[in-house]
Structure formats: C-alpha cells, structure tokens
C-alpha cells in the first residue's frame, strides 16, 4: 500500500467543508506545499486515497479539470484566424515593400492582354498580335533567370532600376510604332526590348525569406499570402487591361501598365532596409540552380501546372461561349481565382503538417482530381461551382512548390531559383493555352477541359515520379 501511494502522481484537489459527522474527532487537515508543483495539498488523513476530488460547489470534478493547466486534459487556446498574417506584417518594413510591389505586379499581369488587344485592334490581325506576344514571352523566359542571378549577386535595387528603365524605353517605342503604323518587324524588336524585367514576385518572396529567415511558420504564411496576391493580380490585371483598351483607346492598356510597372518597381527598390544583402558568388552557388535534381523536379511539375492554368482559361472561355453566355467569361474565370485565394488564405493560417514534399504531392494530386468533374459540366450553373472547387486545389500546390524552391536553392541563388520556377510556369501557360486552343478547334468546346485534365495528370506523374529524389535532396524533407 505504501508503495502504491508513493507511485501515484500528486494531483491537486479542491478542499471543501466537511460536516462534523464526517470529520468526527479527527483534527482538521492542515495544508502544506507540494515542493514539486508549488501547490497546496492535503496531509494526514485527508491525503489518502479518499473520495474523488470535487469542485468548490461539491460536484465531482471532471477528469480534465484535475490535471495541470498545461497537461493533456486541457485544450490549447484557439488562435485567431488572422493571427499568422498579423505576425507576418509585424516585421518592420514588411507592409511597405508589399504595397510598393503591388502596383508593379498588377501591371505585369496587364502586359500580355494589353499587347494582344492593342495590336489586334489597330492592325486587325490576331496572328500578328499573338506572334509579337509570344516573342516577348520567349525573351522573358530567357532573360528572367539571368536577371535573377544579377539580383542575387548585386542586389535588388541595383538591377531592378536600370532594368525597368530599359523596359520603359521599349514600351514607349512599342506604343509609338503601333500608333504611327511602323513595319511589323519593328513590333517584334520593341517587344523583345521591353521584356527583360526582374520578377517583382520573386524579389518579394526573397524579402520575406530574409525578413523571416529564422521562422519557418512565418515563411509558410508568406508563401501563402504571395500566392493570394498573385491570384488577385491575375484577376484584376487582365480585366483592367481589357477595359482600358476597349473603352478608352487601344494603347491605353499598355501605357497604363508601363507607368504602373515603372512606379511600382522604383517604390519597391526604394525600400532598402528590407532588401536582402547581395550574396557573393561561391563554389557551392556556382552554376544554375537547376543543377539541383530536386529543383528540376519542381520546375518540371511547374511546367505542367502552368499548362493547367493556360489551358483552363481557354477551355473556360470556349465552354461559356458554347453555353451562350460569352459575356460572363471573365466572371466565371474569376471564380476559379477566388477559390484559389480562399484556399491560400486558409492554408497559410494553418500550421504546417508533414514534410514539404508530402504537402506538394497532396496538392498536385488534389489538383488532378478536382479538374476531372469539369469534363461533366453541361451548363453555366454546374461549371461555376466546379471551377471554384478546382481553383481551391491550385493554391496549396503553388505554396508548397515555392516552399520547396526556397529550400532546394542555395541562399546565394534564391532570386534566380524563384525566377526559374516562374519561367517554367510562364512557358507552361503559353503551351497550355495553345494546346487547349487546338483541342477546342478540332474536338469542340465541350472537349476543351481534356487539355487541363491531361496537363494535371502529367504534373502528378512528374511529382510522384520524382518524390524520392525530392526527399533525398538537401532541404527536401
């Protein structure tokens, strides 16, 4: 019995008055201090294995109320939903560089639509407009990683300011060539000259990584927030460009985008206290980030994911027009982006669980599954909610993917690594749009969603096939 009592954990109880009959002639129990817990406990007869502990009003105490306040019986307090985001922006200068970059990021989303609508309206040729736009995209894909490398080596401001000045010259030349009827070859030259702009999205993510370099949870929330910003920009940018080009004058979209991009980049570059320091080139950071096998897997997956995005847009426009609601295309596409925004906000507020590779695989798998019901849509009423659900799967995929890019890229090549991932997305978007256009033309609008479904399956195949290599890569856990 003595051994049993000695082995029992000391449980603090609540004393209550006892009647005289219950006490009898026994002395009133004294209260001493438990040196282990620093709490009063009964001694003598009252400390034995007597009645179950009771509360002050005399009712039996539930089991969870007789444990330590931090023990397993207590539920942890619920944290407010927006608490991770408030903590994210509590860092000095975080809100300033985010708002400064926002104008430039919206402008970046306006450029492609502005160029196509402007040239197609003035020159009456969608073929020429598409070719000029494709030229600009090809130059962006080639120069983006190189500019990212320069940013890593020399700093964001020292590279972004002269680069955006070159962009401003190229955009001005493009506007003049379109307005005054210059030869077609001049448009290609101007498009190539105005496409070498550092990615504000990559530089913003690099700042978050530096500001919260010792806080993995904050970096997870930052990646989620950045994905939401991307979705908002790609909702607002094309819509604003379309309105300006059609309701004001054809060149208004590109002119506005150029001004916003220059102003946003200059304001962003002026936020020097949050700018990551330049990283000197070392042997471990030499060469392209794609030398990392794990990063190659992520970029290949992003290629297919970009094809999902590009083909989804074309397929949705074709489907909505086939239902007789062509004017509602923008609103229906906005539902997909809204689903991604909602999922991104929730995903960023949740604590990270499992490895980054597991979360990435789960996101790609969810994206592949969520697209399949779109093949069964028969009208606007069924298509709209299905697009919202499909959009909800894209945000976790992109957030987890960018987390892996950050972990798999050496710190001295972070901007270059992120820009390389974005370049993969851009190439995939262009290829996906072309594939969906071919599918709609040859198989009909109802078959348009086979293109994004196929691209999502390829993304899942790439991610699942490279999962082992991702886990073995440094930082892939």
Secondary structure, DSSP 8 states (H G I E B T S, - for coil): -HHHHHHS-----B-----HHHHTT-----EEEETTTTEEEE-GGGGSS-S--B-TTSSB--GGGGS-TTSTTS------TTHHHHHHTTSTTHHHHHHHHHHHHHHHHHHHHHHHHHHHHHH--HHHHHHHHHHHHHHHHHHHHHHHHHHHHH-HHHHHHHHHHHHHHHHHHHHHHHHTT--HHHHHHHHHHT-----HHHHHHHHHHHHTTT-HHHHHHHHHHHHHHHHHHHHHHHHHHHHIIIII-TTHHHHHHHHHHHHHHHHHHH--TTS-------STT-S-GGGSHHHHHHHHHHHHHHHHHHHHHHHHHHHHHHTT-GGGHHHHHHHHHHHHHHHHHHHHHS---S-HHHHHHHHHHHHHHHHHGGGG--SHHHHHHHHHHHHHHHHHHHHHHHHHHHHHS-GGGHHHHHHHHHHHHHHHHHHHHHHHHHHHHHH-GGGTHHHHHHHHHHHHHHHHHTHHHHHHSTT--
